[in-house]
Structures are given as structure tokens and as C-alpha cells.
Amino acid sequence: MKKIVFAVALLLAGCQSDFLEKQPLNAVTADNYYKTSDDAIRAVNAAYKPLMYNGIGQFGIAYYGNNQAGDSNTYGDDANWVAVDNFTVTADNPAIRASWTSFYQVIFRANLVLDRVPGITMDATLKARILAEASFLRAISYHYLVLLFGDVPLITKPQFNASEFLVARTPVEQVYTQIIADLQSAEKSLPLTYPASDLGRATQGAAKSFLAKVYLYRKQWPEAAAKAKEVVDSKVYSLFDRYYDNFELATENGKESIFEIQYASFLGGLGNQTNNYDAPRGSGFTLDGGYGWAQPTQNFVNSFAASDPRKGYTIFQAGDVFQGITFNPATSSTGYGSRKYVVGKGANIGKSDDPKNFILMRYADLLLMYAEALNESGKTAEALAPINQVRGRQDVNMPPLAATLSQTQLRQAIKDERRVELGMEGHRWFDLVRWGDAATFAKSIGKTTFREGISEHFPIPQAERDINPNLTQNQGY
């Protein structure tokens, strides 16, 4: 299965000094680059690339979502990530600045596409698709920035002059207005599917699914349910019969995939480090041995029913054998290892460099969002079908939920189902915050440093505030 090869386009305009009267004839700038359809394709490819960077696809969304929620722990020898886990982050923490920087790189490159590609003479359908891809990428970047930092600068045009860089923070509601507008625009021109050579690009289903998620976060239940239903009714996606096919290299970008961050270790520098960092420390599961930065906790292990096979697909336990090596609980401070993003040793896998994609959205997530939106809309009976579909996956085969459940009971069942179905995939913390459960849950698992009304967001990185004095700081930092 082919992947997109993300070309590094030389699109950034250089600062011109007074003594430079003109660019060299062979220089590539934002002014002379956007001429052909190939230029447009390379430009939007470049907008995808920062999703791979530290702070998003690796050392980012998954660790925030899992570790802050207490589903896993960092090994303990990196003070920056221990601070993230324990809600003791300060504004000079490089982990959170990596997320800020990477997302704004996506936004800058998407803004360039949206600003310059309209002027290119090219096939109208392809142009519309490329602009829709850029709108999608900008929207999901702002979605995660809001989850991480709250109010953030809303930038919708390329910035080249120093005076344009000093942008103040924009209230969350205004940012969400732009996110929704971008996703609504994107869904109109994105295709349902792509040929093999373009797998991994944003699709219409991805735009609709993220729009459903945004509505869910805003508690716009009918809108979330309606948008999720559009994805279901498209018949493009379905659940794998085998749960672990979501995490095998051979079945990436498969029928359950809605949007994945693409990696390719054989291209050099485009691989994912999660394989080695998630693998239990010293386990020998990877060429570097494993670093153990995602150690499942007992609390998370206990969230699975004894008969739920998803536990074995998500967590390494005593006696498990992986690629001929028996897991030793002593390699983890919790006695458990993270399994989903550990692909071991094999072809095209190097030290801290593997081709495993990171999944931002899959169909099971969409079905559970659909169930939640229906239940919160007062349609509890209708909400049973999508959640029972997830539970009834062929090799999971958990019993269906009873039709007698009340809205309150089903609300809790959906929360529990999201935790085990999407475990270690980076969703849990953000779910707890949007449900209003973060403070109670954090304290229940001993995270006494959590400060309600403060710890739900990270501080604005101090390095960014040093550059831009118009950036205010979040409360409590």
C-alpha cells in the first residue's frame, strides 16, 4: 500500500536585507513558486508534513491524551514529560512548545496554499480539492491548539512582515467559528476516497468526522449526530472484523481509517519514533531495546471487563510473547507495557524510526461520537445501535447493552466504552475535560497537583511570549 511522500517544499519567504536588491535567479520564494498544478500539489503536501513532528504525531497528542488522564505514565527520566503527566508544567517546557510550533507550521503552510493557489491556472476540480485539503489541515490544527492552550492567535493569512507576527490571542469561540467554517468548506470539495497513490490525504469523510467532533465538544448534539450520520450513511467506512488490524502495518489506511498521520521510515527522516518510545524499557522489542514512555497503569487495566479481548490488544501483560520475546513485567514500573504502536523489528524499521502511522480518527471513534450525540439529544434508544456495533466487532464480541438503560446509564456506558475501545490512542484526557470530569478523575487517581480551572490547559510557551509581547498568559501560570 502506497503512502503519500511529503515533499519538503521551499516556500518560506526569506528576509531581505537592504543590500540585497533582488533574489538570485534560481531562488524559490512564495512570490515565484505558485505557478503550476505541480507547485500546488507540493505546497499542500508541505502543509501535511508538520503533523509528523514532535508535539503532534509523536511526543504529542497520544502522550497528552493518555498520560494526563492517568491511563499511562512516562518512564520518569525526562523531567519535561513527568511535568506534563503531573500537571506541573511551566511555560518554558519544550514539550508543549513543540506542539505550538508544529501546529502553527501546518497553519502557516495551509494559509500559503489558500492564499496563492487560487491564482494558479489549473484543473478546477484539482484546485478545489487542494484548497479543501488546506482548509481541513488548518481546521484540525486549530482544534488541537484550542484543546491544549485555550485562546490562541487566529491567523488566516500568510505572515511575512515583522508587524504581522505580533498577533494577540483570539477567544475560543471565534476560533471555533473559523474551524467550523473551514471544515464546512472542506467537505464540499474533498473526495470520498483516493487511489492508492494518494492514500492519506484528507477525505470528505475526514472533514465531516472532525466537524462532528467539533460539534460534540461544543455540545451541539443534534448537529453532531446529523454530521456523524452523514459519515455512516456514506458507506465508505466499516469496522475491521479483527480489532488489531487498526494497528498493523499491513492494514494501515484500511476500511476503518478516517484520517492518519503518514510515516515512512524507508525515506529517511520521515519515520515515527513511537515504536521505540512506547516499547517497554529494555524489553528488546525494538532495535533500541525500548524506552517505556507509555506504561499502562493499573487503573487503566482495571477499566477493561475480564472478558474483553481489547485489553490484550492494547496492553502487554506478564507472559505475553511478542515477536519471540516474552514480556517481562520488570521492564515497566507499572508491570504493563503499551502495545498498539509497538511494531517491533522488521523491514523498513530503524532505530527510533518506524513507518507506523498515527491515527487521529477512525470509524469506531465516529460511531461512539454518534452514539453520544444521539443520547444527549434525548434519543437514547437510537444511540444503542452504534455503540453496540463497536462492542459487537467480530473478534471483540462483547454483549450488547440493554435496551432498558436510561440516558444517564448510557452516558456512563459510552464514557466507559470510549476508554477501552480508544485506549492509548490519545483521546482520554480531552474527553475527560469536555465532559467536566477532569478534576474529579485526576484527584481520584492521586494527581493532587491538578488545579481545577487551570490545569485543563497548558501555559502559553514563554519563548513565544518573548517573541510576541501581545500574547497573554493563561490563568495560574
ABEGO torsion letter per residue (X at the ends): XBBBBBBBBBABBBBBBAABABBBAABBBAAAABABAAAAAAAAAAAAAAAABBGBABGBAAAAAAAAAGABBBAGABAAAAAAAAGABBAABAAAAAAAAAAAAAAAAAAAAAAAAAABBBBAAAAAAAAAAAAAAAAAAAAAAAAAAEBBBBBABBBABAAAABBBBBBAAAAAAAAAAAAAAAAAABBABBBAAABGBBBAAAAAAAAAAAAAAAGBAAAAAAAAAAAAAAGABBBBABAAAAABAAABGBAABABBBBBBAAAEGABBAAAAAABBBGAGABAAGEAGABBBBAAAAAABBAABAAAAAABBBBGBBBGGBBBBAAABAAGBBBAAABAEBEBGBBBGBBABBBBABBAAAAAAAAAAAAAAAGBAAAAAAAAAAAAABAAAGBBBBBAABBAAAAAAAAAAAAAAAABGAGAAAAAAAAAGAAAAAAAAAGBAABBBGAAABBBBBAAAAAABAABBBBBGX
